[in-house]
């Protein structure tokens, strides 16, 4: 199966725009640095990243590579993406030597922000896959919360979507 050289970039940028649109509707400001990439992003500063981790032939969530048909058409390509919002952590150790634990208020502030960020990522997926994530086939997804490291933390949603069902912008 052929794959147009611009398809992947279109899909990644369309997903990025859906996340930006979701953040506006929810009222959750995103970090200024925003980009798309392949193979995963480096979480080295506050940012929004959309990474294509793998592409396969088949229907998203089917499980059998190359399997699945829609009507009389063969399967198309699906992409597994990692959507991440990375932020500066409030909950870093404090004190002159960094030997005092962060306040409970800081920990809960970061938790509240993570919750908002995941709502934005999930709504971004809904913009692409439909409100019930009802894009043809299953929409496998998982959510991870990154531990605070280097003064940063991340809210990450990994999802597999059918590339041919991305709406025009």
C-alpha positions as CSV (number, residue, x, y, z in Angstrom):
1,X,0.0,0.0,0.0
2,X,1.4,3.4,-0.9
3,X,1.4,6.3,1.5
4,X,1.6,9.9,0.2
5,X,4.6,11.7,1.5
6,X,2.5,14.5,3.0
7,X,-0.1,12.3,4.8
8,X,1.8,11.7,8.1
9,X,2.6,15.4,8.5
10,X,-1.0,16.3,7.7
11,X,-2.3,13.9,10.3
12,X,0.2,15.1,13.0
13,X,-0.6,18.8,12.4
14,X,-4.3,18.1,12.3
15,X,-4.0,16.3,15.7
16,X,-2.0,19.2,17.0
17,X,-4.6,21.7,15.9
18,X,-7.4,19.7,17.4
19,X,-5.5,19.8,20.8
20,X,-5.1,23.6,20.5
21,X,-8.8,24.0,19.6
22,X,-9.7,21.8,22.7
23,X,-7.5,23.9,25.0
24,X,-9.3,27.1,23.8
25,X,-12.7,25.5,24.4
26,X,-11.8,24.2,27.8
27,X,-9.9,27.4,28.8
28,X,-6.5,25.6,29.5
29,X,-3.6,27.6,28.2
30,X,-0.9,25.4,26.5
31,X,2.9,25.9,26.7
32,X,4.2,28.2,23.9
33,X,6.6,25.5,22.4
34,X,4.5,23.2,20.2
35,X,5.7,20.8,17.6
36,X,5.1,17.4,15.8
37,X,7.7,14.7,15.4
38,X,8.3,11.0,14.9
39,X,9.6,8.5,17.3
40,X,8.8,10.4,20.5
41,X,9.7,13.8,21.9
42,X,12.3,14.8,24.4
43,X,10.6,16.2,27.5
44,X,13.2,18.9,28.2
45,X,11.0,22.0,28.6
46,X,7.3,23.0,28.8
47,X,5.8,22.0,25.5
48,X,2.9,20.4,23.6
49,X,4.1,17.5,21.4
50,X,2.4,15.2,18.9
51,X,4.6,12.2,18.1
52,X,4.0,9.4,15.6
53,X,5.4,6.3,17.3
54,X,4.3,3.7,14.7
55,X,2.2,3.3,11.6
56,X,0.6,0.0,10.5
57,X,-1.8,-1.3,7.9
58,X,-5.1,-2.3,9.3
59,X,-8.0,-0.9,11.3
60,X,-7.1,0.8,14.5
61,X,-7.6,-1.5,17.4
62,X,-8.1,-4.6,15.3
63,X,-4.9,-6.3,16.7
64,X,-4.1,-8.2,13.5
65,X,-1.7,-6.3,11.3
66,X,-3.1,-5.9,7.8
67,X,-6.5,-7.2,8.8
68,X,-9.8,-5.6,8.6
69,X,-11.9,-4.3,5.7
70,X,-14.3,-1.4,5.4
71,X,-17.1,-2.4,3.0
72,X,-15.4,-3.6,-0.1
73,X,-12.2,-1.7,0.5
74,X,-9.0,-3.1,2.0
75,X,-7.6,-1.8,5.2
76,X,-5.8,1.5,5.3
77,X,-3.0,2.9,7.5
78,X,-3.4,3.6,11.2
79,X,-1.0,5.6,13.4
80,X,-0.1,5.3,17.1
81,X,0.5,8.8,18.4
82,X,1.8,10.0,21.7
83,X,0.2,13.3,22.7
84,X,2.0,15.1,25.5
85,X,1.7,18.3,27.5
86,X,4.9,19.0,29.5
87,X,4.9,21.6,32.3
88,X,7.2,23.0,35.0
89,X,6.5,21.3,38.2
90,X,5.5,23.2,41.3
91,X,6.1,20.1,43.5
92,X,9.9,20.2,43.6
93,X,11.8,19.8,46.8
94,X,12.5,23.2,48.4
95,X,15.0,24.6,50.9
96,X,18.5,25.7,50.5
97,X,19.7,22.2,49.7
98,X,16.5,21.0,48.2
99,X,16.0,18.7,51.2
100,X,12.5,19.8,52.2
101,X,9.4,18.2,50.6
102,X,7.1,20.4,48.5
103,X,4.0,21.6,50.1
104,X,0.8,19.7,49.7
105,X,-0.7,22.7,47.9
106,X,2.0,22.5,45.2
107,X,1.5,18.8,44.7
108,X,-2.3,19.3,44.4
109,X,-1.8,22.2,42.0
110,X,0.3,20.0,39.7
111,X,-2.4,17.3,40.0
112,X,-5.1,19.7,39.1
113,X,-3.2,20.9,36.0
114,X,-2.5,17.3,34.9
115,X,-6.2,16.7,35.1
116,X,-7.0,19.7,32.9
117,X,-4.2,18.7,30.4
118,X,-5.6,15.2,30.0
119,X,-9.1,16.6,29.5
120,X,-7.6,18.7,26.6
121,X,-5.8,15.8,25.1
122,X,-8.9,13.6,25.3
123,X,-11.1,16.3,23.8
124,X,-8.5,16.7,21.0
125,X,-8.9,13.0,20.2
126,X,-12.7,13.5,20.3
127,X,-12.5,16.3,17.7
128,X,-10.7,13.8,15.3
129,X,-12.4,10.5,16.2
130,X,-15.9,11.8,17.1
131,X,-17.4,12.6,20.5
132,X,-17.8,8.9,21.4
133,X,-14.4,8.1,19.9
134,X,-16.4,6.3,17.3
135,X,-14.0,6.4,14.5
136,X,-14.4,3.1,12.6
137,X,-12.8,0.3,14.7
138,X,-11.8,0.6,18.2
139,X,-9.8,3.5,19.4
140,X,-7.1,2.1,21.7
141,X,-5.8,4.7,24.1
142,X,-3.9,4.9,27.3
143,X,-3.0,7.7,29.7
144,X,0.2,8.1,31.6
145,X,1.3,10.6,34.2
146,X,5.0,11.3,34.2
147,X,6.8,11.6,37.4
148,X,8.4,14.9,38.2
149,X,11.9,14.8,36.8
150,X,14.3,17.7,36.1
151,X,11.6,20.2,37.3
152,X,9.1,19.0,34.7
153,X,6.1,16.6,34.6
154,X,4.0,15.4,31.7
155,X,0.4,14.3,30.9
156,X,0.6,11.8,28.1
157,X,-2.2,10.2,26.0
158,X,-1.2,7.4,23.6
159,X,-3.9,6.7,21.0
160,X,-4.2,4.7,17.7
161,X,-6.3,6.2,15.0
162,X,-7.2,5.4,11.4
163,X,-5.3,7.9,9.2
164,X,-7.9,7.9,6.4
165,X,-10.5,9.2,8.7
166,X,-8.8,12.4,9.7
167,X,-11.2,15.2,8.8
168,X,-10.1,18.1,6.6
169,X,-9.1,21.1,8.6
